[in-house]
Amino acid sequence: MSPTLSRRSALRLLGSAVAVAAAATGTGTAAGAHAATRRGDAPANRRVEGLIARLTLDEKISLLHGATDPDPLGQAGYVPGVPRLGIPPLRLADGPAGVRVTRHATALPAPVLLAAAFDPDLARRYGQVIGREGRALGQDVLLSPMVNLVRTPYGGRNFETFGEDPLAAADLVAAEIRGIQDEGLVATVKHFALNNQEKDRMSVDVRIDEQTLHEVELRAFEAAVDAGVGAVMGAYNKVNGTFACESGPLLTDVLRERWGFEGWVMTDWSAAHSTVASITAGLDMEMPDGTYFGAPLKKAVRDGGVSERYVDRAVRRVLTVMDRFGLLDGSAPPRPERDPAAGAAVALEVAKAGATLLRNEDRALPLAGAAARSIAVVGPTGAFPFVSGGGSAHVVPG
């Protein structure tokens, strides 16, 4: 384990102890510490407020759900812009281990292998590769990283996350997000929260007490917010009886009030279950379509079922992140060219660092000369490399 990770983990653990003590005694120290550094207390963004004032209700709602891309690039999602006001569209791509589009991208080692390197600096450079390539491949938002902890060996997406250690996950996700977003690509931490199993993952009700939730599952999400992540993806499952994407305790009390998150919250694909309950709880965007945040949202506003201020709040969150990344005034840097050689070099470094169990320093082990001929490589991937995972982790390597 790297010295940097150890120090950060120790400091984070100490902070957790203080937070738990404050919560237990009712002093509010933890909440006060976050409130003191909340960026949400800054003056309203004039550009964003000006746009909201000029948007029609239909235009506002169009920014809060996915649609069909007229020029698809094989990405996962698309949100149309508002051309008359200079609001560009957003293209959202999967990419836990490389950008998932129909064009070639660097196929990086799985995040769980990156975690085995215990190296935040390497995680930052891993993120930089994805960030640069995402921008080069025409994307604006990366639907990654994933930080749900590994809690069962049957989790189908365990390889996409950072293992079972909440301290390591927190340090590594913060570093990767900084790398991604330094290249101009909006990162999305997911799945908020407790999406840790495959069986019944769209309906299971995960029951958990407050202390365990914060000390274990939420630690990496909080680190992502502290690192300035632009978006959060809500989970499919329920948490303590309520679907995660309509949970006020998660989306407002924890994410906004306690942590000061200023970006937007989107659903996992088809994870919305309501209109009014979701938007009032703190959900901002439905993906990949507008089953609940399309026509039903407009009707709810027109009928008085939900105040338009909730629509404005969600739009404000989306536009604020777009403005932060220079997408509203054309100040975003030009899209770069891919650098496959540099990406491959980082991929190789991650593979070596994560896979190394021991080093033969001073030739202590008999792994040279005639003895080396007896070394065996076991398993099918010794002959046929397994390049990438399926589904949202698939990459066209090149």
N, C-alpha and C positions, 0 to 999 in steps of 0.2 A: 504494500500500500504506500502511496506517495506521501511524503511529509506534508504537502499542501492539503491533501484530502484529510489527513488526520487532524490537522489544526482546525480546518473549517468544520469538520464533524464535531470536534470537541466544543467549539464555540457555539455551534447550532444546538448541541445537546444541552449546554448550559442555559442557552436562551429558552429552550423548551421547559427546563426545570423552573425557571423564573415565571414563565407564562402559566404553567400549571399551578404554581404556588399562588400567583395573583388571582387566578380563577377560583381557587379553593377559598381564598380569604376574602374575595369580593372587592379587591382593591382596584381592579381594572387596569393594572400596570401594562399587561400585554396589549390590550386594545389601545391604551393611551400611547404606547410606543409606536404602534402602527399609524395612529391618527396624526402623530407629530410629523410623519414623513409622507403623508398621503398627497399624491399629486392632484387628486380630485378637488382639492381646495383652491387650486389656481383659478384665476379669472377665466371666464368662459371664452372659448376660441371664437373670435369674431367671424372668421371665414366660415366655420361650421354653422354658427348661429344664423348667419346671413343666408346660407343655403337652405337650412331648415325652414326659414321664413318664406322662401320662394317655392319650395316643393309643394306640389299638390298631394293630396292624400294617396292617390294611386301611385304617384312616383315614390313617396315614402315607403309604401308597402312593397313596392318592387325591389327595394334595397334590403328587404328583410326575409327574402326566401330565394331559393335556387330556381333556375330556369334552364331552358335548352340553349346551349351555346351555338350561335350561328356559324362559328368557325372553330369547331372542336379540335383540341390537340390531344385528346385522349386523357384529359385530366378528370378528376372526380366530380368537380362542381363548378358552377358558373353563376355569378350574380350580375345582372345587367346594370349598367350605369344609367345616368340621365344625361344624354348628350347635350341637351339644350343648356344645361348648367355646368357643363365641363366635368361632370362626374364620370370617370371611366369605369368600365366593367371590372370585375374581379374574377380571376381564374384560380381555382383551388386544387392543388394536387396532393395526392398521398405521397409518402416518402420517408418512412422510418429509416431506411437503409439505402437511400437513393431516390431520385425523383421519378415518380411513376407517371409517365406519359408514353405515347407511342413511338417517341424518338429515343435515340441512344442516350444513356446517362451512366455515370459511374455507379457500379454496383458495390456498395460498401459492405463490410462485414456487419452482421446483425448487431443491434444495440446491446444485446445481452453479452456479446463478446467484447464490445467496447467497455462495458461496465467491468469486465474482468481485468481490464488494464489498470483500474483505479487511478486514472490520470485525467484531471479536469482540463489541462491544457490540450491533451489529445482530443478530448470531447469537443473543445472549442474549434479545433481545426477540422474535425469531422463535420461539425455544423457549418463551417465556412464552405466546405466543398458542396454540401447540399444547397446552401444559400446561393452561392454563385451559379450553380447549375440550374436551380429553379428559376432564377431571373433570366438566365440565358435561354431557357426553354419556354419562355413566355408566361411564366406563372407569377402570381402575386402573393399567394398564401400557401404555406406548407401545412398540411394536416398532420403534424407531428411536432414534437416528440410525444411518445406515450410513456407514462410514468406509473401506471397501475402496478402494484407490487405482485410478484409471483407468489401465489398462495396455494396453488394446486398444480401438480405436474401435467394435468390434462388441459391446462389453459392453452387454447390453440394459438394465441398470439404472445405467448411468453417470450419468444425470441425477439419481439419488437420492443420490449421494455428493458429496464435496467436491473433486473433481478429482484431479490427479496429483501434487500437492505435499504431501509428508508433514508439513512444518512448518505450512503453512496449515491442513491438515486437523486437526492436533492442537490448534491454538489455537481453531479454530472449533467443533470438536465439544465441547471442554470448556465453552465459553461457552454453547452451545445446551443441553447437559445441565443446566447450572446453571439456565437459564431454565425448562426443562421441570419439573425437580424442585422448584424454588422454589414452583411452583403446586400441588404435592402429587401429581403423576403420576410413577410410576416409569419411568425411561428405560431402554432396552435398546440397548446398542451392538452392532453387528453388521457383518459375519458373520465370526466369529473362526475361522480367518483365511485370507487369500489367496483369497477368492472374487472373482476379478477377470475372469472370462471367462464367456461364455454357452455355448459349445460344450462338451458333456460336463461341465457344471459340477457335476453330482451324482456324478461318478465320477473326474474327472481327478486325477492325483497331482502336486501342485505340489512340485517339488524346489527347495530354497533353502538357502543356507548361513546360519549363525547370525548373522553380522554384518549381512548384507543384510536378513535378516528383521527384526531389531530396529531398524535405522536407517531402514528404509523402511516396510514394511507395519505393523509393530506400534507405531510411534510414536504414532499417533492413538488406538489402543486403550489404551495406557498413560496418555495424557492423559485419556481418559474415566474410567479407574479413579481417577486422581488427583483428578478432579472429583467423585467420589463416586457414579458411576453405579450403579444398583441391580441391573441384570441384564445379562448378556452372552448373545448368541445364537451358538451354534456353527454353523460352515459345513457345506455339503454335501460338499465336496471332501476329498481326502486331502492331508496335508502330510507330505512325506518318508516316504511309505509307509503312513501310518496315517490313517484317517478322523478329521477334526478333532474330531468329537463323542466320540471315544474315545481322544484323544491326551493321555496323561499329561504329556508335555513341555509342551504348550500349556496344558491346563486346570489342572494342579497346579503344575508347576515354574515356569512363567512367571507365570501369572495369580494364583495364590495365594501361592506362596513368594517369588517375586521382587517382585511388585507389591503384595501384601497385599490383594487383592480379597476382600471379605466378602459380596458379594451372591450371587445364584444364576446358574447357567448352564443355559440351555434349548437344545434343538435348534432348528434351522430346521425348517420343517414337513416331517415324514417324513424327517428326516436321521439318525435313530438307526439303528444297524446291529447292536446287540448289547445284552445286558442286563448281564452281569457285567463285561465289559471296560469298558463305558461308565461305570457308576456307580463302579467302583473308580478309574477314570482321573480322575474329577472332574465328570462330568455330573450335573446335579441334577434336570432335568425334561425329559420327552419331550413334544413337541407334534406333532400336535394330539390324539393319543390315547395309548393305553397298549399299543401293539403289543409293546414290550419292557419298559416300566416298569409294566405292569399285572399281569396274572396271572403272566407269566413271572418277574417280580421277586419276587412272593410265593413262588412255587415255589422259586426259587433260595435264598431265605432259609430256607424250611422244610427244604430238602434239604441245607443247609450249604454251598451253592455260593458264597454271599456272606454276610458277617457283617451282622447287622442294624445294626451301628454305621455302616455306609455309608449305610443308609436314614436313620438318625437324623441323620447329617451333612448330607445333602441337605435334609431337612425343616428342620433348624436354619437353614440358609442362607435358605430361602424365608421362614420365620417371622421371622427377624431383620430382613429388609427390610420385611416387613409391619408389624412393630412400630415400626421406624424412621419409617414414614410414618403412624403412628397408627391402623393398621387393626385392631389386636388389642384395643385398650382403648377404642375409640370416640373417641379424641382427634383424629382427622383432622378438618380444617376442613370445614364444610358444603360440599356441591357448589355451585359458583358458577353464576350465569347466564351464558350466552354474551353476548359483547359484539361483535356483527358489525362495528360501525363501527370499533372499535379494531383488530380483526383486519384489516379492509380497509386501514386506514391503514398498518399495518406492511407488509402485502403490497405496497402501492404503493411504499413507501419502498425495500423490498428490490429491487423490479423496476427502479426508477430507478437505484439504486446499482450493481446488478450489470450492467445493460445499457449504462451510460454509458461510451463509449470515449474521449471527449474533451469538454471544455467550451469554449464560445466566449467566453472571458474577454476583456473589453475589445473585443468585436466584431471580433476579429482575422480571423474567417472571414466571407465574404460570404453570410451565411445570414439575411438580413433583406430586407424590401421586395420588389422585383421578382425578385431573384435567388432568393429562397426558393421561388418557384413551381416551380422546376425540381427540387426534392428528390423523390426516388422512394423509396417503401417497397416492397421486393422480397420476394416470397414469399407463399404462401397464407395465412399467419397475419396478414398485413397486413390482410386482409379478414375472416377468421374466426379469432378467437383460439383457441389451443389451451390449454385451461384446466388440465388435469391429465394425468399419465401413467396408464398402465393398470395392471392388477393391484393390487399392494399399495399403489401410489401414488394410486389413484383416490379422488377426493373428490367428494361431492355439494355443489357450490358454493352458498353462500347465507349 
